[in-house]
Amino acid sequence: MDRWILSYDDYDPDAEGLREALCTLANGYFGTRGAAPESSADGVHYPGTYIAGCYDRLSAEIAGRSIDNADLVNMPNWLPLAFRAAGGEWFDPDRARREGRLLSHRQELDLRRGVLTRLVRVRDAQGRTTRVAQRRIVSMDDPHLAALETTIVAEDWSGPMEIVSALDGRVVNAGVERYRDLPGEHLTREKCPEPDDPELLLLRASTVSSRIGIAMAARTRVSVPAERGRRTEDGWTGHELTVDAHEGEPFTIEKVAAVYTSRDHAIEEWGGAALTAAARAGGFDALLERHTLAWCRLWRRCQLSVDHVEVQRILNLHIFHLLQTVSEHSVDLDVGVPARGLHGEAYRGHVFWDELFILPFLTMRFPEIARALLMYRWRRLPAARRAAADAGHRGAMYPWQSAADGREETQQVHLNPRSGRWLPDHTHLQRHVGLTVAHNVWRYCEATDDIDFLSAYGAEIMLEVARFFASLAAYERSTDRYEIHGVMGPDEYHDAYPGRDEPGLNNNAYTNVLTAWVLQRALDALNVLPEERRTELRERLALTREEITRFEDVARKMYVPFHDGVISQFDGYADLEELDWAGYRERYGDIRRLDRILEAEGDTPNRYKASKQADVLMLFYVLSPGELDEVLRRLGYEHGPALITRTVGYYLPRTCHGSSLSALVHAWILAHVDGEEAWQIFLEALLSDITDAQRGTTAEGVHLGAMAGTVDLVQRCHAGIRTRGGALQLEPHLPPAIGELRLGLRYRGHWGIDLTCRQDLLRVMLRPGATFPIRISYANENVELHPGGSWETPLDHGRTTG
Ligand code: BGC
């Protein structure tokens, strides 16, 4: 098994959607699913192309309501390339397979170089055998370019061969079955004259309501003399080529595509920019060389290796897809990170709280990308302030789902495919998303010491989020505590109390505890700013002494519910019924979408102690044991040392992992409690997309939070790296299945920290060249490590930093 290759040795129409998602090529600017170039959307194939940040909103009538949805738009398809021996049928893998003429089909994704290769041997109905090799890239060097090279050999025949190489703008958003009743026609086709250069094609379109101009150009060249024609229809333009194929003699068709939009910088007009880029681009090999070098640079910054080949291969796949979704090319685009990557249309390309799982890996390798993702949030502070004001609060209320302008994009109704019913969707009540944003700012600053970011943007986000939660928290005189009512926690299976029409729950523990923590950190952020910046910011935000006193008061007096010696998910959780887990498992097998099962039965998960995903347990994921301990103590909640073990033991069997994030969080927490079970759940999280464990959902886009989260887990949980208080704290939890783990990291302006973690040893080296030392803390030791120096200690799993 190769750590850098994802390969499929056959053609399986049933698995095609999954393979297309996993073989997506992207560069942070745009992405194209790994669909067969000759295919169009037909139920088996779905050749989607998505440009980061290009959303469009359409309205529809659903269940008697007028609903609008913003979608990440499926852009024109640059892939189309079809061929046939004259007089035969166009190559179609599905038909050839059905008729037993698809002799072989192999697909290989080279993760190290970002190249998708396809090797096919096919016999047509006339008995002519043709061999085809295709290589495809979406350039990591020039974000506007992609290329497809097709080499064809007529194995046992000679004669004319017809080829069509096209750009297809007749596409709609139809990649997710349950959204198909909703309008998906986001592109208005535009007429444009054919380019003067006969090698070029140009297609133009614009999005319907966001009016983004899109231009796609393509250049097609053939390595042998060809008769050329060009045909343009409404929304489609193509080169029609005829080549004389000679038995055994390969020839190559090279297609280079260029994509620009009206959102791009440094252009005059996108159509002209696309044409110039396609005309001037080098040939496939030249593009490939620069693309490979770009990937090589990225991988150098992502050093993370474990001596477990299969685990390493999947980690590489996850890093690959993360860097394809957000890269140096997305830094200037003002985009967030879509939960399903640039890989499909699930969740409409929206941005959730998943940065929580994504940023830590980026921060310690590509801090500029992490910063750009935080800037996406900063630019949407005005929208978040408006949302808070509309809800009668102060500060900034970030939306649960975000897209172009930062308004709340959560769907108002969702379809239960099991019952066929459209149901109200209350998930926008997950106010905790704002806490995540503030938390991410703080963690980014801890790891990078980027005080400029904190002063100019970060502290403002944190204070405005703090302001919102301080205003959301209501003082309860009888208990002398602050409470937050009418929200949802991360567990989406509980959105209301049983029997009540009003959505929302009171005192979700995750929200309340994190509120206390964020309020404290927002004040810390203010305090670490240089004096003048602090004064400026306080003036700008009109932050008064009374308000600061309120922050301090709320941070000391938030209410946290407990029952049976564990933290309660929310007030009243203890009164819910136990679910008959065994019965449901026996009846349904897979009960991850318990919400759909229960709703179809006329029931609701609101009645049961049954969670979709980690909720209370998120506290142990987001905060270190020391931090959690500190918040709870400050709030006046004394708890014994076994709180984590007890709480994990309580919620784990009551969670059905309906979100891909759930296994990840449990693996993280269990690593501190039960090594063997943690490893099994880690493998589950790792295999989630590659095996499509959520049954069909990966075909609609990868689960980027879980992908990045598994890589981060190796870094921050297995190697146990924490960036706190200006020191690199180490508390490894290396699973027995891993003998050695090596990481290369960036930390606080240091570009080369090498960490080796073995079962019996922990070593950190600071590469020479740095100008200042770093502080390391392990157990009760504090060490100053100088450039060129190294520090090591025998590993003793009993010692922790807390
Ligand atoms: C999860 C959320 C997550 C979203 C996008 C949902 O299924 O419940 O926590 O943010 O997917 O990944």
Residues whose N, C-alpha, C, O or C-beta is under 5 A from the ligand:
A	BS01	BGC	A339 F352 W353 D354 P490 E492 G658 S659
